[in-house]
C-alpha cells in the first residue's frame, strides 16, 4: 500500500532540514528522534530483454517509516513484492526510483556491507565448512576487529542464543531450530541498527515455528533493534 504508515507514526509529520540529508519527525512543536528506517515512494521494476514481454513492477511506490526499536511485519502472498522490499533495504536490490533512508541518510547506492543492517535469510545461508563458533564470528572477522573483541562478542551471542555447548559443531550436526538460532546469532553479533527477517521460520515444523516466533519477539524486544519482518503467514505476522 503506497499510502501505508506505521501506526506508531501515523500522526507524525516529516520534513527535511536545510542543513543535512536527515529527515526528522515531529509531534506538535517538539522534535523527536530520526526515523530508523524510511522508504519514500520506492519503486522496483524488473525489465525483460525479450521485447515481447512487459517489465515486471515488483514494488509500486511503497512508503513506510520505522522508529527506533519498532518491529514491522510485511505480510502478503508470494510475488507481492515484500521480499524485494526487504532486499532493497538490505542493499541486495537497487530501487528503480524513490529513496531509502537509514538513520536519516539516503542509502540507495550504498553496498550491503556498508549498511548498518543484518539479514536473516529463509535458507539461513550458513557456511557448512565452518563451525558454529566460526559462523557467528565471521562478520566480526570481516570487519577486522581485534581478536579479543571478536571472542568476547561471539561468546556473548552464543550464550544469548543458548548455543555455547555446541560451538564446535558444524551446521549439519544440529537441528533446523538450532540452525535458525545460529543465523540469528550471526546477525546480532555485529550489533546492527536494523535486523531484516526474510521468512526465517518457514523451514521449521509447525510446533517449532510457534515456539521460535515467540523467542524471536522476546529477543527483539530485549535488544531493542529496529526490525523488518517478512512473512506470508497471517497468524505468524499477528503473533510476532
C-alpha positions in Angstrom: 0.0 0.0 0.0 1.8 3.1 -1.2 0.0 5.3 1.5 0.9 3.0 4.4 2.3 4.5 7.6 3.2 2.6 10.7 0.5 3.1 13.5 3.3 4.4 15.7 4.0 7.3 13.4 0.7 7.9 11.6 0.1 11.2 13.3 3.7 12.5 12.8 4.9 15.0 10.2 8.1 14.6 8.2 10.3 17.3 7.0 13.9 17.7 5.6 16.2 20.1 7.4 18.1 22.7 5.4 21.5 21.7 6.9 21.6 18.0 6.2 20.2 15.0 4.4 18.4 13.8 7.5 14.7 13.6 7.8 13.3 14.0 11.2 9.8 13.7 12.6 7.8 15.9 14.9 5.0 15.7 17.4 3.5 19.2 17.9 6.3 21.7 18.3 8.8 19.2 19.8 11.4 17.5 17.6 11.7 13.7 18.2 14.3 11.2 17.1 15.1 10.4 13.5 13.4 7.5 11.7 15.5 4.4 12.0 14.3 3.3 8.5 12.2 5.2 5.9 11.1 4.3 2.4 9.8 7.2 0.3 7.8 6.2 -2.9 10.1 3.3 -3.6 9.6 1.5 -6.9 11.3 -1.6 -8.2 10.9 -2.7 -11.8 12.5 -5.8 -13.3 12.9 -5.5 -17.1 13.0 -8.2 -19.7 15.5 -8.5 -22.6 12.7 -10.0 -24.6 10.9 -7.1 -26.3 7.6 -9.1 -26.4 7.4 -9.2 -22.6 6.5 -6.3 -20.4 8.7 -5.2 -17.5 7.5 -6.5 -14.1 6.7 -4.0 -11.4 7.6 -5.8 -8.2 7.2 -2.8 -5.9 4.9 0.1 -6.8 5.6 3.2 -4.8 5.8 1.9 -1.2 6.3 4.5 1.6 6.8 3.5 5.3 8.6 4.5 8.4 10.1 2.6 11.4 11.1 4.4 14.6 13.9 3.0 16.8 13.1 -0.3 18.3 9.9 -0.9 16.3 9.1 -4.3 14.7 7.1 -4.1 11.4 5.8 -7.1 9.5 5.3 -7.1 5.8 2.5 -9.6 5.2 1.3 -10.8 1.8 1.2 -13.7 -0.7 4.2 -14.9 -2.7 5.0 -12.5 -5.5 3.6 -9.3 -3.9 7.0 -7.6 -3.5 7.6 -8.0 0.2 10.9 -9.8 -0.1 12.1 -7.4 -2.9 11.3 -4.5 -0.5 13.4 -6.2 2.2 16.3 -6.8 -0.2 16.3 -3.2 -1.2 16.6 -2.1 2.4 19.5 -4.6 2.8 21.2 -3.4 -0.4 20.8 -6.6 -2.3 18.5 -4.9 -4.9 18.7 -1.3 -6.1 15.4 0.7 -6.3 14.3 1.9 -9.7 13.1 5.1 -8.1 12.3 6.6 -4.7 14.6 6.9 -1.7 15.6 4.5 1.2 17.0 6.2 4.3 18.8 4.6 7.3 19.0 6.9 10.3 18.0 9.8 8.1 20.7 9.3 5.4 19.9 8.2 1.9 21.5 4.7 1.2 20.2 3.8 -2.3 23.7 3.3 -3.7 25.4 2.0 -0.5 26.5 -1.6 -0.8 25.2 -4.2 1.7 28.5 -4.5 3.6 28.5 -0.8 4.3 24.9 -0.6 5.6 24.3 -0.9 9.3 21.9 -3.8 8.7 21.9 -7.6 9.0 19.6 -10.1 7.3 18.4 -13.5 8.5 17.7 -15.4 5.3 15.0 -18.0 4.7 17.6 -20.7 4.0 19.8 -19.5 6.9 22.8 -19.3 4.5 25.3 -20.9 7.0 28.8 -21.8 5.9 28.8 -25.7 6.1 32.6 -25.9 6.3 32.8 -23.6 9.4 31.9 -24.5 13.0 29.0 -22.8 14.7 31.5 -20.5 16.5 33.2 -19.6 13.2 29.9 -18.9 11.5 28.9 -16.5 14.3 32.3 -14.8 14.3 32.5 -14.5 10.6 31.1 -10.9 10.3 33.3 -9.6 13.0 36.4 -11.0 11.3 35.4 -9.4 8.0 35.3 -6.1 10.0 38.9 -6.9 11.1 38.1 -6.3 14.8 40.7 -7.2 17.5 40.8 -10.9 18.3 39.8 -10.3 21.9 36.7 -8.3 20.9 35.7 -11.0 18.4 36.0 -13.7 21.0 34.0 -11.7 23.6 31.2 -10.7 21.3 30.9 -14.1 19.7 30.7 -15.8 23.1 28.0 -13.3 24.2 26.0 -14.0 21.1 26.3 -17.8 21.5 25.3 -17.5 25.1 22.3 -15.3 24.3 21.1 -17.9 21.7 21.9 -20.9 24.0 24.5 -22.3 21.6 27.6 -22.3 23.8 27.7 -26.0 24.4 27.6 -26.8 20.6 30.1 -24.1 19.5 32.5 -26.6 18.0 29.9 -28.5 16.0 29.1 -27.9 12.3 25.7 -26.7 11.0 25.0 -30.2 9.5 25.3 -31.6 13.1 22.4 -29.6 14.6 18.7 -29.3 14.1 16.7 -26.9 12.0 15.8 -24.8 15.0 19.4 -24.6 16.2 20.5 -23.6 12.7 18.0 -20.8 12.8 19.5 -19.6 16.1 22.9 -19.7 14.6 21.7 -17.4 11.8 20.2 -15.1 14.4 23.4 -15.1 16.5 25.5 -14.3 13.3 23.2 -11.4 12.6 23.0 -9.8 16.1 26.7 -10.2 16.9 27.6 -7.4 14.5 25.2 -5.2 16.5 23.3 -3.7 13.6 20.9 -0.8 13.7 18.3 -2.8 11.7 17.5 -6.5 11.5 15.9 -7.9 8.4 14.0 -11.2 8.5 13.1 -13.0 5.2 10.6 -15.6 6.3 13.1 -17.1 8.8 10.7 -19.7 10.2 9.2 -21.2 7.0 11.6 -24.2 7.0 10.6 -25.3 10.5 7.8 -27.7 11.5 4.6 -26.1 13.0 5.4 -26.7 16.7 8.9 -25.4 16.5 7.8 -22.4 14.3 5.3 -21.4 17.0 8.0 -21.6 19.7 10.6 -19.8 17.7 8.3 -16.9 16.8 7.8 -16.2 20.5 11.5 -16.4 21.1 12.2 -14.0 18.2 9.8 -11.5 19.6 11.3 -11.7 23.1 14.8 -11.3 21.7 13.9 -8.3 19.6 12.2 -6.5 22.5 15.1 -7.3 24.8 17.7 -6.0 22.3 15.6 -3.1 21.1 16.7 -3.5 17.5 14.6 -2.0 14.8 13.3 -4.9 12.7 11.5 -5.5 9.4 10.0 -9.0 9.2 8.6 -10.6 6.0 6.1 -13.5 6.1 3.1 -14.9 4.1 1.6 -16.4 7.2 -1.0 -14.2 8.8 -1.1 -15.9 12.2 2.7 -15.6 12.4 2.6 -11.9 11.5 0.0 -11.2 14.1 1.7 -13.3 16.8 5.1 -11.6 16.3 
